[in-house]
Amino acid sequence: MIQTHVLTANGVEPHEDVVEAKAASGTTWVRVSDGTPEEMQSVCDTFGIHDLELEDVRTGVRPKVEEFDDHVFVLLKSARLRGGDTTFEEEISDHPVGVFLGDGWLVTLSTTTLSSVESVWAAATREEKRLLSRGADFLAYRVVEAVVDEYFALLDEVETDIEHVEDQVVGATGIDTLADINSIRRELLAIRRLLWPTRDALSTFARGDVDLVSDEQEKYFRDVQDDVVQLVELVETYRDLVGGTRDIYLNSLSMSTNEVMKRLTVVATIILPLTFVVGVYGMNFSDSPYNMPELAWTYAYPAVMLGILGVTIVLIGYFRREGWL
């Protein structure tokens, strides 16, 4: 869907024709959200946007900045969680948005409707004077800022997941806990893959290398660059937290396994002498020259049983004193 508005100091004027909008005085913003290939191509032809740039938006390559003679192309990724009913079943879903900044005009292209772009568009159409009077480069900054701000909300959700896992990891040895930890690690890795190239791309604006961005607006792009750096640091911090949580889980699992092995060892140690006794008296050497005289004793059986019980009690008492039981 193509929506075209010319923003001037007097207000917002909608235009149905893209060519007329480009020729109109004021700041022109053409927004294509969930548009058809024909609509996108029409806008690109009008504003001199190369087919390869349009292809980058459609295929969703990594975030980047490219400068041309009459405009600058910024490709960003809007990210959100998607998936199942619980957070741990979700995965990061990213959607590309192309921001094309020219002299007095701004074009945004996306293959789906993005809340970040929609929020800035809604602010512009409400005739915000501050937004209307600062030109296309300030509009571009607002779009970039809105896309970056979504990552803060995304990391807030991930932080909640980490806190939940940290609460349940101590003493938990179920496979579901490990699956939750690995799911969060995958989410953070996906966010990291998006933020690193975004940081590199926005550094072009922060350094003041883009001629179409005025000196007055450069400080705003530097602020967005600082936000991206902060996001990268948060991702690294959360990755360390998840790594530590996984180590705690593995240590807890190891301790649980050791506890089981210790108890099994105690049981085997108790049974060992008992097995020896019953093995000796199971040889039945009464008819042998080397007979076992106690086999003919009337109280031999209860004596052996009492002996076995006594050995068991002594061993259990010893293990309790040593703290094994």
N, C-alpha and C positions, 0 to 999 in steps of 0.2 A: 504494500500500500504506500503510495507516494503522498506525502503532505508537504506543501510548499508554503512558506510564509516569508514575507519581507518585513524585517524588524527595523523600525525607524524610531526616532525620538518622540514621534507623535503617537506611536502605537504599533499594533501588529496588523498587517494587511495580508489576508490569505490570497494566494494566486493559484489558479487551476493549471496554468500553463507554465512549465518549467523555464522555457525560453524567455517569456515575459518577466518572470521573477528574477532571472539573472540580470536582465537589462534594467530593472527598476532601481531607483535610487534608494540608498539605505543598505542595511545589512540583510543579506538573503540567507535563509537557512532552509535547505531542502532535506527532509527526513524520509527515508525509505525503510519501513519496518515490515518484515515478512512480505517483501515485494516479489513479484514475478521476475524471471530473468529479463523479460522484455522491458519492464519498468526500470529495472536497474540499468540496463543498457542504454535506455533513453536518457536517463540522468547523466550517465557517464559521457555520452556523446555530447551533450549540451555543455558540460563543464570541462571537457578536454581530459577526462580521466581515462587512463590507458586500460586496455582490456586485461593486462596482467595484474593491475591493481584490483580490479573487480574480481579476478580469479582468486587472488589472495583472500579476499573477504569471503568468497563462497567456500573455499577449501579450508579456511581457518588455520593458516600457517602460524608460526610462533609470532608473538607481538614484536613489532618493529616500527621504525620511522624511515621514510624515504622522502627525499626532497627532489622536486622537479622545478622547471623554469617558472611556472605560474602557480604552483600549489605545493603543499606538503601533505604527505599521506601518513597517517598514524593508524596502525592496526592494534587493537586491544582485545582482551578476552574478558567477557563478563562471566563470572563463575557463581555456581550455586550448588547446593546439595540436592540430589535426586535419589529415588529408589524406593525401598520398601517402607514398611510401617514404622520401623525403628531407625534411629540415627545410624546404628552400626551396620545396617544393611544398605546404607546410602553410599553413593559415590559422587565425585565431583563432576558436574556437567558444565562445560564451558561453551560459550557462544561468541563468535567473533563480531566485532563492530568496527567498521572502517570510518575514520574521521578524516575528511578532506578539507583542508583549510586553504582558501585562496584570498585574493585581494577583495575584501568586502563580501565574501560569501563562505558558507559552510555547508558541506554535504555530509550526512551520516547515513551509512548503509549497514543494514544488519539482516541476516537471514531469518530472524525471528523477532518478536516484540520484546524489548528489553526494558525492565522497570527503571533502570538507571537513566537511559535516554529519555524515556517517557516523562520522568520527573522533571528534567531540565526543560523539555518541550512544554510541559504544563506551566512551568514558571514563566517561560517566555511568552506564551499565549495569554497569560494573565497580565501582560503589559507591565512587568517589573521594570521600572525606569532604570534601575542600576544595571540590569541585564541588557537593556536595549541600547544604552548609550555608550557601551564600551567596545562595541565592534565584534567582528567575527572571531578574533583571536581569544577574546574573553569568553565567548560562547563555547569555543573549542575547549578552553580550560574547564568550564563548568561540566561539560560532557565527560572529559577525562577524569575529573575529580569524582563525579558520580559513579563511574565504573570502578575506580580505585576504592571508594568508600564501601562498596559491596563486599570487598575482601575482609574488612574489619568485622562486619556482621557474620561473614562466613567463619572467620577464626573464632568469634565468640561462641558459635555453635560447637566448633571442634574443642574449644576449651572446656565446655560443659561435658562433652563426651570424655575428655581426659579425666576430669574430676570424678565422674561416675566410675570409670575404670579403676582409678586409684582407691576409691572407697571399697571396691569389691575384690581387689587383687590380693590383699593380705589373707592368707589362709585358703584362697580359692585355687583349686587345682583342676577345675573343669575345663574341657576343651573350648567351651564357649568364651571363656575369659580371654584365652589366647587369640581366638578369632576376632574378638572385639579390639584387642590391642593391634593386631595386624591390619585391621580395617582402618583404624585411625592413622597408622603409619602410611598406608596407601593414600589416604586423603591428603595428608601433609606433603607427601611427595608430589602429588598432582598439583597442589597449590604452589609448591616451590618451583615446579617446572613452568608455571605461568608467570610468577612474580619476577624471577631472575631476568628473563628477556624484557619484561615490562620496565624494570629498573634501568636497564641499559638503553631502552628506547627513549624513555623520558629524560634521560640525562642530556640528550641533544637539546631539548628545550631549556633545561636548567642551566646549561652553559651559555645560552644566548646565541646558539648557532643558527637559529631559524629566523630569517629576515622578515617573514610575515608576522612574527610576534613582536609587538612593540616593547620597548624597554619598560614601560609601565606594567605590562602584563607578565614579564618574565619572572617576577618574584612569586607570582601565583603558581607558575609551573614548578619553580623551585620548591614551593611548599608541598605540591603533589609528589615531587621526587622524594622529599623527606618522608612523606607518608609511606611511599613504597619501600624505602629503606627500613622504616620501622616495621612494616609488614614482614619483610624478609627476616629481620631479626626475631620477630615473634615466631615465625615458622621454625627457625633454627632452635629457639628456646623450647618450643613445644615438641620438636623432634627429640631433644635431649630428655625432656620429661617422659615421653613415651618410651624411649630407650631405657631409662631408669625404671619405669614401671614394669617393663618386660623383664628386666633383670630381677626385680623383686619377685615377680611371678615365678620365674625359673628357680630362684633360690627357695621360694616357698614350696614349689613342687619337689625340689631335691630334698628339702628337709622332711617333707611328708613321706617321700620314698624311703629315706633313711630311717624314719620312725617305724615304718612297716617292716623294713629289713631287720631292725633291731629286735622287734617283737618276735619275728620269725626265728631269729637266731636264739633268743631266750628259750622259745619252745623247743627248738631242736636240741639245745644244750641240756634241757631237762629230760628229754626223751632218750638221749644217748646212753646214760648209765642204766636206765631202765631196760633199754633194748639189750644191753650187754648181759644184765642179770637173767632176763627171760631167755636169752640165747644160750647161756651156759646151762641153765636147767632144762633146756629143750633138747639136750644131746642124748638123754636116756641111756646112760652107761651102767645101768644097774646089773646087767649080766656080764659086764666086762671085768677082767681081773683088776682093772683100775676103776672099780666101781665108785659111785658117789654115795657113801653111806647115808647121807642126809635124805636121800630119796625115799628111804624106808621109814623115816621119822614121821610120827603121827602128826606133829605140828609143823611139818616142813612147809606146807603150802601157806597157811596163815602167816608163818614167820617171814617168808619171802614177800608176801603182800605188804606186811607191816614195814619191812625193809625198804621196799619200793616207795611206800608212802613217806617214810622218814627221809629218804634221799630227796624226794620231791619237795618236801617242806623245807629242808635245809637249803636247797638250791634257790627256791623262791625267796626265802628270807635273805639270802646273800645278794640276789639280784635287786631286791628292794632297797637294801642298805647302800648298794652302789649306785642307785638311781636309774637302773635300767628298766624298772617297771613302775 
